[in-house]
């Protein structure tokens, strides 16, 4: 089982507390797949939502492929996500609670298929973000001190 990570959303782990993760397929056009393989994707400003029992990804930018026919694809179109009915119902139930959102964490290829890792997340407060950065910096200083000994 081979995996090749194309893009990660590092800012999501800083801005949100990830509660649960899901793996979803994406409905893509051929030129989008070629651009994904080339790594020409921006995942930072995107989010997912559920409407009419289906999951959609909004705001994902996949650059048009240079050699595609008829101009390729719309770079910021809404893309349908492929999740099982049970997963969609579970996500919709959790998102109905206040403060939860569905954030894409990374895009990768598994056995030739483009996959998206989604995180069910709750937004962090500014205090939590500062606290996490302080802990990370302290851990880095401790590791550095141990290496110097």
N, C-alpha and C positions, 0 to 999 in steps of 0.2 A: 504494500500500500504506500504509494509515493505521494508526497505533499510538497507543493512549492508555493510559498507565501508570496503574494503579489503586492499587497498593501496592508498596512496596519493603521489603526486609529489610536495612536498613543494618547492623544488628548482626551479621548473618552474615558480612559482609566483614571485620568487626573480629575476630570470634571464630574464623574459619576461613580457611585458605589454599585458595582456589578453584582446583582443578586443571583441570576441564573443565565446560562448560555444555551443557545440553540444553533444547530447547523441547518442552513437552508440552501437550496439550489436557486439559480436565477434564470429567468427566461431572457435569453440574449440573442442578438442578431450576430451573423458571422463576423462582420467588421468589428463589433464590440469585443468578441472573443480574441481576435487578433491584437487589438489594442491592449486588452488585459494581459495577454502573454508578453507583450512588449513592456508592460509595467506603466502604461500611460493612464493612470487612474488617480482620482483624488477622492478620498473617502471621508475627509475631515468634516465637512458640513452636511453630511447626509443623515437621514433618520428613516425609520420604518414605521408604518402604521397599518392597522387592520380596518378594512371597510368591506361590508357585505360578505363577511366570512372569508375574505382573501387578504393576504399580506402583500404590501407594496413597499418598495424602496424609493425614497424621494431625495433628490439632491445629489445623487452620486454622479460625478463627472467622469465620463470615459471619453478620452480624446478621440476624434475621428481618425480612422486609419488612413494613411497617406495614399494607399493604392486601392482603395475600395471603389466599387462601381456606383454610379448614380449618386455621388456625394456621400455615401456611407450612411451614418445614423445621426439622430439628434443626440448631442452629447449629454444633455441633462434630462432625458425623458424618464418618466416614471416606469420602473421595472417591477414586474410581478415576481414574488418570491414563492418558491415551492416548499411548502411545509405540510405536514400531515394535518388532518382535521383535528385530531386530539391536541396537537401542539398549538394550533391556531386558537382553539377554544381555551386552552390553559393560559396562553398569552393574553387573550382578550379579557379573561376574568381578572388577571393580575393588573392589567392596564386600567381596568375600571376603577381600581383603588386609586386614591389620590397620590400623585407624585411619581408614578412609574412611567417610564418611557422605553422605547425599543431602539437601541443604538447599535449600528454595525461596528464590530471590533476589528475584523480583518477579512480580506478576500484571498482565497487560495485555490489552487487546482489540486483535486484529489482524483487520481486515476483518469485524468483527462477532462474532468468535469469541473466547471467553475462553481465554487461554493462560497458562502458568506457565513461568517460566524456572527450571530446576533447576541446582544446582551440585554437582558431585562434589567433596567437600572433605575436608581433613584438619585436625583441630583445631590451633590455634596454642597455644604455651606462653605463660605469663605474660610471659616475657622477650621473646618475639617481639612481643607486643601492645605492650609498653612501647617497644620499639625502633621500631615502626611509628608510634606516636604522636609520638615524639621527632623522627623524620624529617619527619613532616607539619608539626610546629610549626616546625622549622628552615626548611622550604621556604616556609612562610607568612611568616616573618620576612625571608627573602631577598627575596621578592616585594614586601613592604612597603617594604623599604629601597630597592629599585630604583624603585618608584613615587615615593618622596620625592625622589629625585634628579631 
